Amino acid sequence: MKIFEQWESNIRGYCRAFPTVFKTASNARQVDEDGKSYIDFFAGAGVLNFGHNNERMKRALIEYIESDGIAHSLDMYTSAKRDFISKFADTVLTPRGMNHKMQFMGPTGTNAVEAALKLARRVTGRQQVVAFSHGFHGMTLGSLACTANDYFRQAAGVPLDHVFRMPFESAPGGGLENLEEHERALADPSSGITPPAAYVLEVIQAEGGVNLASKKWLQRVQEIAHAHKALFIIDEIQVGCGRTGSYFSFDGMELDPDIVCLAKGIGGFGTPLAMNLIKPEHDEHWSPGEHTGTFRGQGFSFVSGKVALDYFDDDVLMKEVATKGDVMARSLNELAEKHADKGFRVRGRGMMQALDVVDGAAAKAMATACFENGLLIGPCGSGGRVLKLIPPLTIDDSDLEEGLAILKKAVNGVMEAA
Ligand SMILES: Cc1ncc(COP(=O)(O)O)c(C=O)c1O
């Protein structure tokens, strides 16, 4: 590990929480150089929905490389890109009656959010956007302005402007009443509040502590957005791609987003890809190459991303997500009941489940104990007080059970020692 400490920047983050050198990985297991095997409840922060080295994707990628398939093409047309686009349209968009256009940008989530913000500002001619407390949208300046976490915001070095912050539904002051108040202010020409370019939100705030918004609240935000000719942008970067038991986390909520931001899991294999789904009437406002990027639409990610979409041809995986999600929630609820006096709470949907242990230091000690006992898990939320469980959707039942047992032991151990 000395090489990393000697040569790699001080910015290193996750490696401090998981201080070992990983060498190989398969589905929900990562193995380090000493041969110690870890169960992965972190899955690359939501990238590896289909596991490490997914066999189907691995085979497709090896075949693609051996046949001299195009790895990099900027945004030129390739067979791999056409295959991905048509599979995505057939599997995700058409069955939902969506006619959104697909925009590829630099292959990170923050780049997708930047592109969405730019377009919303272009379409409306307005600068301000509404973002929500505890929201996380990325690290580049536009997205960072929408991200709520102060630690990240302080690193910007410049003012993070043009964002009006509102409380998320579950946050203090949040809820339907707050939205009514906001709408009254929009209607009052002397309130000092003017309609924004967009409302940008996560349906489930992942980094923010696994905070869930209700269908009613989301519909009301969308209604206000559209009543005031603002765009409704859903950031699906962490909760999309089947994580909640359906392709989109907003499926079944009767929402009609103007832009959907996707990244992380859409490349399937862990190879990077980001994509915005944009209503055609808004997409018309882009001019060719205006939001460019060298790595728009990465060839390998199109290949493995297309294979990932095969999982949505039927409901086998999504049924498994529902079952495994229930197993996870049940196990966390037992812990929450045991430590009810400390105010533990369980939140989540599908295979994003979380235990809020209220205290960031306790959560850190629990995550450390998990690591020592062979489980990778990452805290999130205010002060890191929430243990978020996001294993690969394809995790074996036995690994899931074993991981939950390690977690239980770690949580109880830390609480007994307190
Ligand atoms: C909801 C959400 N939006 C945006 C991002 C930023 O994605 P990236 O780190 O790929 O830039 C993340 C990353 O965790 C995220 O969870």
The ligand as an SDF file (V2000), in Angstrom:
LIG
                    3D

 16 16  0  0  0  0  0  0  0  0999 V2000
  -27.6610   10.7430   -7.7020 C   0  0  0  0  0  0  0  0  0  0  0  0
  -26.2820   11.0030   -8.2130 C   0  0  0  0  0  0  0  0  0  0  0  0
  -26.0900   11.9470   -9.1330 N   0  0  0  0  0  0  0  0  0  0  0  0
  -24.8710   12.2010   -9.6330 C   0  0  0  0  0  0  0  0  0  0  0  0
  -23.7670   11.5110   -9.1920 C   0  0  0  0  0  0  0  0  0  0  0  0
  -22.4110   11.8220   -9.7540 C   0  0  0  0  0  0  0  0  0  0  0  0
  -21.9490   10.7820  -10.5340 O   0  0  0  0  0  0  0  0  0  0  0  0
  -20.3910   10.6700  -10.8880 P   0  0  0  0  0  0  0  0  0  0  0  0
  -19.6710   10.3940   -9.6150 O   0  0  0  0  0  0  0  0  0  0  0  0
  -20.2940    9.5420  -11.8740 O   0  0  0  0  0  0  0  0  0  0  0  0
  -20.0000   11.9730  -11.4730 O   0  0  0  0  0  0  0  0  0  0  0  0
  -23.9200   10.5230   -8.2120 C   0  0  0  0  0  0  0  0  0  0  0  0
  -22.7570    9.7950   -7.6840 C   0  0  0  0  0  0  0  0  0  0  0  0
  -22.7770    9.1640   -6.6500 O   0  0  0  0  0  0  0  0  0  0  0  0
  -25.2050   10.2640   -7.7000 C   0  0  0  0  0  0  0  0  0  0  0  0
  -25.4080    9.3390   -6.7540 O   0  0  0  0  0  0  0  0  0  0  0  0
  1  2  1  0
  2  3  1  0
  2 15  2  0
  3  4  2  0
  4  5  1  0
  5  6  1  0
  5 12  2  0
  6  7  1  0
  7  8  1  0
  8  9  2  0
  8 10  1  0
  8 11  1  0
 12 13  1  0
 12 15  1  0
 13 14  2  0
 15 16  1  0
M  END
$$$$
